Amino acid sequence: MVVKLGDVMMIVDLHRKGLTVSAIARETGFDRKTVRKYIARGLKAPVYGPRTPRPRLLEPFEAYLGERLKAHPGLTATRLLRELRERGYPGAYSAVRDHVRMIRPALPASFEVRFETPAGQQAQVDFAHFRVVFEDEPSASHVVWLFSMVLGHSRFLWARFVAHQDLQTVIRCHMAAFKALGGVPAGILYDRMKTAVTGPADEGGIAYNAKLLDLVAHYGFVPRTCKPYRTANARVHATTRRVVSEAFAEERPALKPLPAGPYRAVLKLERRVSHEGMVSVGGNLYSVPDATRRRVLEVHSCADEIRIFEAGRLIAVHAVLEGRHRRVVAAGHRRLPPPANSRTPRAGERLLLARAGEQVGRRPLALYDAIGRRLAAQGGR
């Protein structure tokens, strides 16, 4: 048991008060031999000899660690611990980690190597995720996506904020990007986007979405998968923008020309007309004319428009709405009801029933007067 200076003072003080050695031992908890020793020594601080150093478990392996780090400075402490375990090291990871930090040679400064591609040969497509609050709805946050296409040679970037990552949105963004660039790169890299890459192919390689492959065939580029590289930051210095613009002016002639015709891939759907004369496509509502009679219609969902058919006849065309829970009523699809103070419809108008597509033709008032007289003569039967 370690005897501190305060304990020595207590032993001496109790001895001065006349307590016996046995009584002091019971009071302080020290054995009688220790009590006698410090009564005889008096008020002197206890002296301890040097502690024998304990052998360090890592010491036999330090030379090995030095050799390994000299040959390979980038080895991690975790990797080296695994090697030491194979050689019988029984100690903790923290000891290896601290020693490696102390003896690891300084790594030479490296420069980032910019990946260069020939003009017109490559672009990369990716989505960035943002959570935003709109001024007209400050109590709720919304997720928006930034679709970007970056040319590998000039670093020219085309981007658009969208509400979804679905395939139709991806196709529309490709079409708009190609139009803005004035051409098509030979190949496009995808960071395994779910809308583009469906997984590994059965015979090896990558399986791409069939609709994306239709787009690929139309524009004539080659899809590839990759790990993403960082694109240009939105805050670009004016000098940098000028350099990119100049590089793009050189790269643009190297892009493949746009196809002669527009891309018209069609997804055919069947949709039921609501009581308001609307059909739902992609979470949005699109109007059909009041004269529509069928309750189930064929809808062609294209990349940039919605086409609605009744019995094979085109009855409505709408631009695709971005986002969800939006609605559009095309001009001419709705006729105004008659004025509230009028008993007959206006010239050229028809009376509408509750459901769109059901109409009542105009009849002279004399017909209704004759019907009323007959019912009155029959006693209201």
C-alpha positions in Angstrom: 0.0 0.0 0.0 1.3 3.4 -0.9 1.9 5.7 2.1 1.5 9.4 1.3 2.9 12.3 3.2 -0.6 13.0 4.7 -0.7 9.5 6.1 2.7 9.9 7.7 1.5 13.1 9.4 -1.5 11.3 10.7 0.6 8.4 12.1 3.0 10.8 13.8 0.2 12.9 15.2 -1.7 9.9 16.6 1.6 8.7 18.2 2.1 12.1 19.9 -1.4 11.9 21.3 -0.4 8.6 23.1 -2.1 6.0 21.0 -0.4 2.6 20.8 1.0 1.1 17.6 -1.9 -1.3 17.4 -4.5 1.5 17.9 -2.8 3.6 15.2 -2.8 0.6 12.8 -6.6 0.1 13.4 -7.3 3.8 12.9 -5.2 4.3 9.7 -5.5 0.8 8.1 -1.8 0.3 7.8 -0.1 -2.7 9.4 1.9 -2.3 12.7 5.2 -2.8 11.0 4.5 0.2 8.7 3.3 2.3 11.6 6.5 1.6 13.6 8.6 2.5 10.5 7.1 5.9 10.1 7.0 6.7 13.8 10.7 6.0 13.9 11.3 8.1 10.6 9.2 11.0 11.7 7.9 13.7 9.2 9.8 12.8 6.1 8.3 12.2 2.7 8.3 8.5 1.7 10.9 7.6 -0.8 10.2 5.1 -3.6 12.7 3.5 -6.0 12.4 3.7 -9.7 9.6 1.6 -11.2 10.8 -1.2 -13.4 9.6 -0.5 -16.9 7.1 -2.9 -18.3 8.0 -4.5 -21.6 5.9 -3.1 -24.5 4.1 -5.7 -26.5 4.8 -3.9 -29.8 8.6 -3.5 -29.2 9.6 -6.8 -30.9 7.6 -5.8 -34.0 8.8 -2.1 -34.4 11.7 -3.0 -36.7 9.2 -4.8 -39.0 6.9 -1.9 -39.1 9.7 0.5 -40.0 10.8 -1.7 -42.9 7.3 -2.0 -44.2 6.6 1.7 -44.1 9.9 2.5 -45.7 9.1 0.3 -48.6 5.4 1.3 -48.8 4.6 4.6 -47.0 0.9 4.4 -47.8 0.1 1.3 -45.8 -2.6 1.8 -43.3 -2.4 0.9 -39.6 -5.3 -1.6 -40.1 -3.4 -3.5 -42.8 -0.2 -3.5 -40.7 -2.1 -4.7 -37.7 -3.4 -7.7 -39.7 0.2 -8.5 -40.7 1.4 -8.3 -37.1 -1.4 -10.6 -35.9 -0.2 -13.2 -38.4 3.3 -12.8 -36.7 2.0 -13.3 -33.2 1.4 -9.7 -32.0 -1.1 -9.8 -29.1 -1.5 -6.1 -28.4 -4.1 -3.5 -29.3 -4.7 -1.6 -32.5 -4.2 1.8 -30.8 -0.5 1.0 -30.1 0.1 0.1 -33.8 -1.8 3.2 -34.9 0.2 5.6 -32.7 3.5 4.1 -33.7 2.7 4.2 -37.4 1.8 7.9 -37.1 5.1 8.5 -35.4 7.4 6.7 -37.9 5.5 7.0 -41.2 7.6 8.8 -43.9 6.2 12.0 -45.2 4.3 11.4 -48.5 5.5 13.5 -51.4 2.9 16.1 -52.6 1.0 14.9 -55.6 -0.8 16.9 -58.3 -4.3 16.1 -59.6 -4.1 14.7 -63.1 -6.9 16.0 -65.2 -8.6 13.4 -67.4 -8.5 14.7 -70.9 -10.7 13.5 -73.8 -10.6 14.4 -77.4 -13.2 17.0 -78.6 -16.6 15.6 -79.2 -15.8 12.2 -77.9 -17.4 12.1 -74.4 -19.9 13.6 -72.0 -21.1 12.7 -68.6 -24.7 12.7 -67.3 -25.5 12.8 -63.6 -28.2 13.9 -61.1 -27.5 16.2 -58.1 -29.9 16.2 -55.1 -31.2 19.4 -53.5 -33.8 20.1 -50.8 -35.3 23.6 -51.2 -38.1 25.7 -49.7 -40.2 27.8 -52.1 -41.3 31.3 -51.3 -44.9 30.5 -51.9 -44.8 27.5 -49.6 -42.3 28.4 -46.8 -43.6 25.8 -44.4 -42.6 22.8 -46.5 -39.3 21.6 -48.1 -39.2 19.9 -51.5 -36.7 17.7 -53.2 -35.5 18.8 -56.6 -33.0 17.3 -58.9 -30.4 18.9 -61.1 -29.8 17.0 -64.4 -26.4 17.9 -65.8 -24.5 16.9 -69.0 -20.9 17.9 -69.1 -18.7 17.7 -72.2 -15.4 16.0 -71.3 -13.1 18.1 -73.5 -14.3 21.7 -72.9 -16.1 21.1 -69.6 -19.1 22.9 -71.0 -22.1 22.2 -68.8 -25.8 22.1 -69.6 -28.1 21.6 -66.6 -31.8 21.8 -65.7 -33.7 21.5 -62.4 -36.4 18.8 -62.5 -38.9 17.3 -60.1 -38.3 13.7 -60.9 -35.6 11.2 -62.0 -38.0 9.1 -64.1 -37.1 7.9 -67.5 -39.4 10.3 -69.4 -37.6 13.2 -67.6 -34.2 11.8 -68.4 -35.1 11.5 -72.1 -36.5 15.0 -72.2 -33.4 16.4 -70.6 -31.2 14.5 -73.2 -33.2 16.0 -76.0 -33.0 19.5 -74.6 -29.2 19.2 -73.9 -28.4 17.9 -77.4 -30.5 20.8 -78.9 -28.7 23.3 -76.7 -25.2 21.9 -77.5 -26.0 21.8 -81.2 -24.8 18.2 -81.6 -24.3 14.8 -79.9 -21.1 13.5 -78.3 -19.8 10.1 -79.4 -20.2 8.6 -76.0 -22.0 9.4 -72.7 -20.9 8.2 -69.2 -23.6 7.3 -66.7 -23.0 6.8 -62.9 -25.2 3.7 -62.9 -28.4 5.8 -62.8 -31.3 3.6 -62.1 -33.3 5.1 -65.0 -30.4 4.3 -67.4 -28.7 1.1 -66.0 -30.9 -1.8 -65.0 -28.0 -4.0 -63.8 -25.4 -6.5 -65.0 -26.3 -8.4 -68.2 -26.7 -12.2 -68.2 -23.7 -12.7 -70.4 -21.6 -10.1 -68.6 -21.3 -6.3 -69.1 -24.1 -3.8 -68.3 -27.8 -4.0 -69.1 -29.3 -0.6 -70.1 -32.9 0.4 -70.0 -34.6 -0.5 -73.3 -36.2 3.0 -73.7 -32.8 4.5 -73.2 -31.3 2.3 -75.9 -34.1 3.6 -78.3 -32.8 7.1 -77.6 -29.2 5.9 -78.1 -30.1 4.4 -81.5 -31.9 7.6 -82.6 -29.0 10.0 -81.7 -26.2 7.5 -82.4 -24.1 7.8 -79.2 -22.5 5.0 -77.1 -23.6 4.6 -73.4 -21.0 3.7 -70.8 -21.0 3.4 -67.0 -18.4 5.1 -64.8 -17.6 6.5 -61.4 -18.6 10.2 -61.2 -16.0 12.9 -61.5 -16.7 16.3 -60.0 -18.2 18.8 -62.4 -17.7 22.5 -62.5 -19.0 24.4 -59.5 -22.0 26.7 -60.1 -19.9 29.7 -59.0 -17.5 29.9 -61.8 -15.1 32.8 -62.2 -15.7 35.0 -65.3 -12.2 34.0 -66.6 -13.0 30.3 -66.2 -16.4 30.8 -68.0 -14.5 32.5 -70.8 -12.0 29.7 -71.1 -14.8 27.1 -71.1 -16.8 29.0 -73.7 -13.7 29.2 -76.0 -13.0 25.5 -75.6 -16.7 24.7 -76.3 -16.5 26.8 -79.5 -13.6 24.6 -80.6 -15.4 21.4 -79.5 -18.8 22.1 -81.0 -17.8 21.3 -84.6 -16.5 17.9 -83.4 -20.0 16.8 -82.1 -22.1 14.5 -84.2 -24.9 16.4 -86.0 -28.5 16.1 -84.7 -30.8 13.6 -86.4 -33.0 15.0 -89.1 -36.2 14.0 -87.3 -37.3 14.4 -83.7 -37.2 11.5 -81.2 -40.7 10.0 -81.0 -40.6 7.0 -78.7 -44.1 6.3 -77.4 -45.3 4.6 -74.2 -48.9 3.5 -74.9 -51.3 3.6 -71.9 -55.1 3.3 -71.3 -56.6 5.9 -69.0 -60.1 6.4 -67.7 -61.7 9.9 -68.1 -62.7 11.5 -64.8 -66.1 13.2 -64.2 -64.2 16.5 -64.8 -63.1 15.4 -68.3 -59.5 14.8 -67.3 -57.0 11.8 -67.7 -54.2 11.2 -65.3 -50.6 10.6 -66.6 -47.5 10.6 -64.4 -49.3 12.2 -61.5 -50.7 15.1 -63.5 -54.1 15.7 -65.1 -54.7 16.5 -68.8 -58.0 17.6 -70.3 -60.1 16.0 -73.1 -62.7 17.8 -75.2 -66.3 18.0 -73.8 -67.5 16.1 -76.9 -65.5 13.0 -75.8 -67.9 10.0 -75.5 -65.7 7.1 -74.4 -64.8 6.7 -70.8 -61.5 4.8 -71.5 -59.0 6.4 -73.9 -55.7 5.5 -75.4 -52.8 7.8 -74.3 -49.4 8.0 -76.0 -46.8 9.3 -73.5 -43.9 10.8 -75.5 -40.8 12.4 -74.2 -42.1 16.0 -74.7 -45.9 15.6 -75.1 -49.0 13.7 -74.2 -51.2 12.6 -77.1 -54.8 11.3 -76.4 -56.8 9.2 -78.8 -60.5 8.2 -79.0 -61.2 5.2 -81.2 -57.9 5.8 -83.0 -58.6 9.5 -83.6 -56.3 12.1 -82.0 -58.5 14.4 -79.8 -55.9 16.2 -77.6 -52.2 17.1 -77.5 -50.5 18.5 -74.3 -47.0 19.5 -73.4 -45.7 17.3 -70.6 -46.2 18.9 -67.2 -43.2 18.9 -64.8 -43.8 17.9 -61.2 -46.9 16.3 -59.8 -50.5 17.2 -58.9 -50.7 19.7 -61.7 -53.5 20.0 -64.3 -53.9 21.6 -67.7 -57.1 22.4 -69.6 -56.5 23.1 -73.3 -58.3 25.9 -75.1 -61.5 24.8 -76.6 -61.9 21.7 -74.4 -64.6 23.4 -72.2 -67.7 25.2 -73.3 -69.3 27.8 -71.1 -72.7 26.9 -69.5 -75.7 29.2 -70.2 -76.2 32.4 -68.2 -78.1 31.9 -64.9 -81.0 34.2 -65.9 -81.5 32.5 -69.3 -84.0 29.7 -69.9 -82.5 28.9 -73.3 -78.9 28.4 -74.4 -77.1 31.0 -76.3 -76.8 30.7 -80.1 -74.2 28.1 -81.0 -74.0 26.6 -77.4 -75.3 23.3 -76.0 -76.6 22.4 -72.6 -74.1 20.3 -70.6 -75.0 17.5 -68.2 -72.9 16.6 -65.2 -70.5 14.4 -67.0 -68.2 15.6 -69.8 -69.1 14.2 -73.2 -72.9 14.0 -72.5 -74.9 16.8 -74.3 -78.5 17.8 -74.9 -79.6 19.4 -78.1 -81.8 22.5 -78.4 -85.6 22.1 -78.8 -88.3 24.8 -79.2 -90.2 25.9 -76.1 -93.6 24.9 -77.8 -92.6 21.3 -77.5 -92.1 21.5 -73.7 -95.4 23.5 -73.4 -97.3 20.8 -75.2 -95.7 18.1 -73.0 -96.8 20.1 -69.9 -100.4 20.5 -71.1 -100.6 16.8 -71.8 -99.3 15.9 -68.3 -101.7 18.4 -66.7 -104.6 16.8 -68.6 -103.6 13.3 -67.4 -103.6 14.6 -63.8 -99.7 14.8 -63.5 -99.3 11.1 -64.2 
